């Protein structure tokens, strides 16, 4: 009798859970699911203020790619303390499609930059030749990130600290700039849970097989 080897169902469940966790952990800080408004971003730097719930690090800075087909021109992206000063980290994302696309954003890796709970930050971008977008609940926010308000620099300043905001922009963001956080490892509890499920289902499978063998013997 030919035997067949299959990937166990419990292993598939655990693999699926790991894949979903990994994809969520590596997504953009704001992942747009719908485009509700676009506008010219060239006169200023557009971004948003935020804080984080747990210690983490920025590993990539990104910029909005309206048609997801490449940037018409280079974009400068920076991360600042909300109190101002020089950028904590910044990069230029080249025109075209070389930068990695994640949803509606193109990202470039940067040196890991630590973020601390209780401190507010601003991320912003200046695009010479491309549209920017608006977040106002039309997307998914990384659970580690709290969006505070939309930010912009003085008109005509190009790439500069986006220190200005308007009433009514609480919880909104000019995109503008975006970022990716360091991926969160699958929690040990999840591994333990998965191992426990596999063990329990393995025991049930063995008991079922033994019961079936006993039934077969009783019919011989």
N, C-alpha and C positions, 0 to 999 in steps of 0.2 A: 504494500500500500504506500502510495507516494505521500510524503509529508510536506506540508507547506509551512513556510516561516513568514510570519506577519509582524509588523510593528504593533506592540500591544496598545490597546485603547488608552490605558492610563498614561503610557509614555507620550501618546499623541496629545492628550489633555495637557500634560506638563509642558510639552514643547510649544503648544499653542499659547499657553499662559506666558511663557518666557518671551515668545515673539511679540505678543501684545505689549508686555511690560517694557521691552526694549524699545519698541517703536514709539511708545508714549514718552519714554525718558529722553529720547533723542530728537523729539520734534522741536520746532521753533517755539520760542517763549509765547508768542501769539501766532496761532495757526488759523489763518482766515478760511472760513467755509463759504463765505459769500462776499462779493464786492458790492458795496452800497454807494460808494462815492470815490471819485478820483479827481486829482487836481495837479496843477503845475507845481513842482517842488523846487525849481531852480533858484528862486530868489533868496532862499533861506535854508537853514537846517531844521528839519522836522523830526520830532521824536516823542518820547513819553517818559514820565517819571514812574518809578516802581520801587518796591521793596521785596525782600525774600523772606520766607517763613523759616527756612533752615539754612545752615551754612552750605554754600555750594560755590561753583566757579563757572565763569563764562569761558567757553572754549572756542566759540566762533561768533563773529559779527556778520550781520546780514542786511540786505536791502531789498526793497520791493521790486519785483519784476512783473509788470502789469500783464503782459501777454504770455509770460513763462517761456519766451523765445529768445531771451538774451537782452542785456542792457545796451541801449544805444550809445551810452557814454559811461565813463568811469564814475564811481560813487565813493564818497568818503564817509566812513562810519566811525563814530566814537562813543565811548562810555565814560561818563563823568560821575563824580559825586554830585548830588543835588545842590550842594553848597557852592559848587563852581570850581575853578582852577583848571589846570591842564588835564587833558583826558587821562584816565587810568590806563586805557588801551585804545588804540585806533588802527584802522587799516583802510586801504583803498581796494575796492572791488573792481576789477577790470571790466571794460566793455565786452560784450559778447556772452558766450555760454560757458566759459572755462570754470567759473565759480559754481560750486555744487548747488543744485536747485532742490529746495525743500518746500513743497507747496507753492506759494506765490513769492518765495524769497530765495535769493542767491547768497550763499554764505562763504566766508573765507575764514580759515582757522587763525586764531590768535593765541598768544601765550596765555596759559590759564590765569585768570584774574579772579581772585577770591571775592565773594560777596558775603556780607555779614548781616544777619537779622538785626533790625533796629536802625539800620542805616538806609537812607534813601539815595537812589541813583537815577541818572537820566541817560538814555541811549538816544542817539540822533544820527541822521544821515543827510547828506547834501548830494542831490542828483542834478547834474547839468542838463541832461537831455531826456529824462524819463518822468513818467507820472508817479505820483505817490497816492497812498490810499488812506482810509480812515477805519479805525476799529471802534465800534460802539456796541459791543455784544455780538457781533457777527463773526464769531470764531471761537476757538478753544484756547484757553490760557493754561500754561503749565501750572499745575497745582502748587508749585513752590513759589510762584510769582504773584504779587498783588499789583495790579495796574492802578496807579493813583490819579494821574491826569495827563492830558496832551500838552506838549511843549513845542516851542518854536523860537528861533533866534530873530533878531531884528531884521526887518526887510532889507535885502540887498547885501547882507553880510557874507553870503556864501557859507562855507563850512565854519561854524562857530558854536559856542556853547548855547544850547537852546534854553534860555533862562526864563522865557515868558510863557504865560498861560492865560486862559480866558475862563470866566465863570461859566459853569455848565459843562465843562469838559471832564468832570470827575469820572473816573473809570473808563475814559476814552484814550486813544493813542493815535498820533499821526505816524503813519508807516510809509515813508521814513525808515528809521532804523529798527532792527530786530536783533535777536541773539539766540544762541543755543547754549544750554547749560550742560555741564558734565553729566553724563549718563549716570543714573542711579543703579547700582547693582541690585539684582533680584534679592529681596530680603531673605535672610536665613530662615525666617518663619515659613516663607513660601516653599523653600526647598524641603523643609521638614514636613509641611503639609502634603506636598506632592509625594514624598517618599512614603508617608503614612498611607495615603490613598492607594499607591501602587502596592504596598505590602498587604493592605486589606483586600484589594481586588485579586491579588495573587493567591491569597489564602482561599477566597471564595471560589476562584477558578479551580484550585486543586481539589477542594471539597466537591465541586460539581463533577469533576473528572472521575474522582473515586466513586461517587454515587452512580455515575453512568456505567462504570466498569462493573459495579456490583449488580446493577440491573441486567447487564448483558450476560453475566455469569448465571443469573437466576433463570434466564430464558434458554440456556443451553441444555 
